[in-house]
Amino acid sequence: MNLWTNLEVSVNADGSLHKVTIAKTSGKNEFDVAAIDAVISSAPYEPTPEAIRSVDGRIYLRWGFYRNWRQCGTFNVEPYILTEVPDDGGQGVLDDGAMVKNTAKLPGKKKERPVIGSKTVTPDDGLAQQKVSPDSSVTDKQALFVANQWVSAFTTQQVDKLVGLSDPTFTATSGSAKVVMKSTAELKEMYAGLVVESGPLKDWKLLTPGEAGVQGAPAGTFVLEIRAGKEAFRVLLARMNSGEYRATQLAR
């Protein structure tokens, strides 16, 4: 079942939740309610960045919750900056359709919606046309999704997330040496060292085994090539019996 709920959320400057409404229903009340509950239960959030606050000091965003390969997370959030906030009579309630009026999407997003109104809210820093991920011949959406998640976790040094995206039978190779992780603790220690020793991310790409020159790779395997500040390495993504992709091997 491919369910999707799109929520409109506003958060106060101090991170407290202001309002949650349904912009697009999934058609299933229980799924919509679960999505709303997830947002409410996660509050309060950290103080909001001043750079993305609207004129009233709040941030406004659309948050998509999916029951498919996209799943749920902050990577499904689309923030907006409002140049004008409708007068709600002091009740603190916005009309559901008011969020995206007179707004500009933040730069760097793949899809750009036209600005409604004459004002340009977010200055053009040249990132508007920047691609979210590099060109790739890989068309498997689930593999691309996991690759994006892994790169995001590596860039932000979220070691626990990297562990969660990896198979328990993970192996790490360096030259002719090969180490099989015997526990989650060992895997976590390996990733903690990797994010520090490799330096900041420069670029990455997801390749088929043939493109990466990897021989004998099983079907449903892709190679994530990472180029960081201090070294380059490869991560093997393999399709599990569940149909999900997990990182199974690191080659440095």
C-alpha positions as CSV (number, residue, x, y, z in Angstrom):
1,M,0.0,0.0,0.0
2,N,1.5,3.3,-1.1
3,L,0.2,5.9,1.4
4,W,1.3,9.5,1.6
5,T,0.3,12.2,4.1
6,N,1.4,15.8,3.6
7,L,1.4,18.0,6.7
8,E,1.8,21.8,7.0
9,V,3.7,22.6,10.2
10,S,4.7,25.9,11.8
11,V,7.2,26.1,14.7
12,N,7.9,29.0,17.0
13,A,11.4,30.6,17.3
14,D,12.1,28.7,20.6
15,G,11.3,25.4,18.9
16,S,7.8,24.9,20.4
17,L,5.1,23.7,18.0
18,H,2.7,26.3,16.8
19,K,0.3,24.4,14.5
20,V,0.0,21.2,12.5
21,T,-2.6,20.7,9.7
22,I,-3.2,18.2,6.9
23,A,-2.4,19.6,3.5
24,K,-2.9,16.3,1.7
25,T,-4.6,13.3,3.3
26,S,-3.5,9.8,2.6
27,G,-7.1,8.7,2.6
28,K,-6.6,6.6,5.7
29,N,-7.4,8.4,8.9
30,E,-5.2,6.1,11.0
31,F,-2.1,7.0,8.8
32,D,-2.9,10.7,8.9
33,V,-3.2,10.6,12.7
34,A,0.0,8.7,13.1
35,A,1.9,11.3,11.0
36,I,0.4,14.2,13.1
37,D,1.3,12.3,16.3
38,A,4.9,11.8,15.2
39,V,5.3,15.6,14.7
40,I,3.6,16.5,18.0
41,S,5.5,13.8,20.0
42,S,8.8,15.0,18.6
43,A,8.2,18.6,19.9
44,P,9.6,20.7,21.3
45,Y,12.3,21.1,18.7
46,E,15.6,23.0,18.9
47,P,15.5,26.8,18.5
48,T,14.9,27.5,14.8
49,P,17.6,29.0,12.6
50,E,17.1,32.7,12.2
51,A,17.9,32.5,8.5
52,I,14.8,30.5,7.6
53,R,12.3,32.3,9.9
54,S,9.4,34.2,8.4
55,V,8.4,37.8,9.2
56,D,6.5,36.6,12.3
57,G,9.5,34.8,13.7
58,R,8.2,31.3,13.0
59,I,9.3,28.8,10.4
60,Y,6.8,27.1,8.1
61,L,7.2,23.9,6.3
62,R,5.5,21.0,4.5
63,W,6.3,17.6,5.8
64,G,5.6,14.5,3.8
65,F,5.1,11.1,5.4
66,Y,5.3,8.1,3.1
67,R,4.6,4.3,3.5
68,N,7.0,3.3,0.7
69,W,10.7,3.4,-0.1
70,R,10.8,7.1,0.9
71,Q,9.6,6.4,4.4
72,C,9.6,9.3,6.9
73,G,12.2,11.8,8.1
74,T,13.4,15.4,8.0
75,F,14.7,14.7,4.4
76,N,11.0,14.9,3.4
77,V,10.7,18.5,4.8
78,E,10.2,21.5,2.5
79,P,10.7,24.8,4.5
80,Y,9.2,28.1,3.3
81,I,9.8,31.7,4.2
82,L,6.7,33.9,4.4
83,T,6.9,37.6,3.4
84,E,3.5,38.2,4.8
85,V,1.4,36.4,7.5
86,P,-2.4,36.8,7.3
87,D,-4.0,38.5,10.2
88,D,-5.7,35.8,12.3
89,G,-7.2,38.2,14.8
90,G,-4.7,37.3,17.4
91,Q,-6.0,33.7,17.6
92,G,-2.7,32.2,16.4
93,V,-4.4,30.2,13.7
94,L,-3.5,30.3,10.0
95,D,-5.7,29.3,7.2
96,D,-4.4,26.0,5.7
97,G,-3.9,27.7,2.3
98,A,-2.0,30.7,3.6
99,M,1.3,29.0,4.2
100,V,2.7,29.1,0.7
101,K,1.4,32.5,-0.3
102,N,4.1,35.1,-0.9
103,T,6.9,32.6,-0.2
104,A,10.1,31.4,-1.8
105,K,11.4,27.9,-1.4
106,L,14.9,27.7,0.1
107,P,17.7,27.3,-2.5
108,G,19.3,24.0,-3.2
109,K,16.1,22.0,-3.6
110,K,15.6,19.9,-6.7
111,K,12.1,21.3,-7.5
112,E,11.5,25.0,-7.6
113,R,8.0,26.4,-7.3
114,P,7.3,29.8,-8.7
115,V,7.3,32.6,-6.2
116,I,3.8,34.0,-5.7
117,G,3.9,37.8,-5.5
118,S,6.4,40.4,-6.5
119,K,9.0,40.1,-3.7
120,T,12.0,37.8,-3.7
121,V,12.4,36.5,-0.2
122,T,15.4,34.2,-0.4
123,P,18.3,35.8,-2.2
124,D,19.7,33.9,-5.2
125,D,23.0,32.4,-4.1
126,G,23.4,30.4,-7.3
127,L,22.4,27.1,-5.6
128,A,18.8,27.1,-6.9
129,Q,19.8,24.9,-9.9
130,Q,22.2,22.8,-8.0
131,K,21.5,19.1,-8.3
132,V,20.6,17.3,-5.1
133,S,22.6,14.2,-6.1
134,P,25.1,13.6,-8.9
135,D,24.2,12.0,-12.2
136,S,23.9,8.3,-12.1
137,S,22.8,5.5,-14.4
138,V,21.3,3.8,-11.3
139,T,17.5,4.0,-11.5
140,D,16.6,1.8,-8.5
141,K,14.8,4.3,-6.3
142,Q,15.3,2.4,-3.1
143,A,19.0,2.1,-3.7
144,L,19.3,5.8,-4.5
145,F,17.3,6.6,-1.4
146,V,19.5,4.6,0.9
147,A,22.6,6.1,-0.8
148,N,21.3,9.6,0.0
149,Q,20.6,8.6,3.6
150,W,24.1,7.1,4.0
151,V,25.8,10.2,2.5
152,S,23.7,12.5,4.7
153,A,24.5,10.5,7.8
154,F,28.2,10.5,6.9
155,T,28.2,14.3,6.2
156,T,26.6,15.1,9.6
157,Q,28.6,12.4,11.4
158,Q,25.6,10.6,12.6
159,V,27.3,7.3,13.5
160,D,24.2,5.6,15.0
161,K,22.4,6.3,11.7
162,L,25.2,4.8,9.7
163,V,25.1,1.7,11.9
164,G,21.3,1.5,11.3
165,L,21.8,1.6,7.5
166,S,24.3,-1.2,7.7
167,D,23.9,-5.0,7.7
168,P,25.1,-6.7,11.0
169,T,27.5,-8.9,8.9
170,F,29.4,-5.8,7.8
171,T,33.0,-6.2,6.6
172,A,35.7,-3.5,6.3
173,T,38.7,-4.0,4.1
174,S,41.9,-2.0,3.8
175,G,44.3,-3.3,1.2
176,S,44.6,-7.0,1.8
177,A,43.3,-6.8,5.4
178,K,39.7,-7.7,6.0
179,V,37.8,-7.3,9.2
180,V,34.3,-8.7,9.9
181,M,32.4,-6.7,12.5
182,K,31.5,-9.0,15.4
183,S,29.1,-6.6,17.1
184,T,27.2,-3.4,16.8
185,A,29.7,-1.8,19.1
186,E,32.6,-2.7,16.7
187,L,30.7,-1.3,13.8
188,K,29.9,1.9,15.6
189,E,33.6,2.3,16.6
190,M,34.6,1.7,12.9
191,Y,32.2,4.4,11.7
192,A,33.3,6.8,14.4
193,G,36.8,6.5,13.2
194,L,35.8,6.8,9.5
195,V,34.0,10.1,9.8
196,V,36.9,11.7,11.7
197,E,39.8,10.2,9.6
198,S,38.2,10.8,6.2
199,G,37.5,14.5,6.6
200,P,34.6,16.4,5.1
201,L,32.7,15.1,2.1
202,K,33.7,16.4,-1.3
203,D,31.5,14.4,-3.7
204,W,29.9,11.0,-4.2
205,K,28.2,8.9,-6.8
206,L,26.3,5.6,-6.9
207,L,27.5,3.2,-9.6
208,T,26.6,-0.2,-10.9
209,P,29.2,-2.9,-10.2
210,G,30.2,-2.8,-13.9
211,E,30.7,1.0,-13.8
212,A,32.8,0.6,-10.6
213,G,34.8,-2.2,-12.1
214,V,33.7,-4.7,-9.4
215,Q,33.6,-8.2,-10.6
216,G,31.3,-11.0,-9.4
217,A,29.0,-8.8,-7.4
218,P,25.6,-10.4,-6.8
219,A,22.4,-9.1,-8.4
220,G,20.9,-6.1,-6.6
221,T,24.3,-4.7,-5.5
222,F,25.5,-1.1,-6.0
223,V,28.7,0.7,-5.3
224,L,28.7,4.0,-3.4
225,E,31.9,5.9,-4.1
226,I,32.8,8.6,-1.6
227,R,35.5,11.2,-2.0
228,A,36.3,13.0,1.2
229,G,38.9,15.6,2.2
230,K,41.5,13.1,3.3
231,E,40.7,9.9,1.4
232,A,38.4,8.1,-1.0
233,F,36.6,4.9,-0.3
234,R,33.7,2.7,-1.5
235,V,30.7,1.3,0.3
236,L,28.8,-1.7,-1.1
237,L,25.0,-1.5,-0.9
238,A,23.3,-4.8,-1.2
239,R,19.6,-5.7,-1.4
240,M,18.4,-7.7,1.6
241,N,15.8,-10.5,1.5
242,S,13.3,-7.9,2.8
243,G,13.9,-5.8,-0.4
244,E,15.6,-3.0,1.5
245,Y,19.2,-2.0,0.8
246,R,21.9,-2.0,3.5
247,A,25.6,-1.2,3.5
248,T,27.5,-4.5,3.7
249,Q,31.1,-3.6,3.0
250,L,33.6,-0.8,3.2
251,A,36.7,-0.7,1.1
252,R,39.4,2.0,1.9
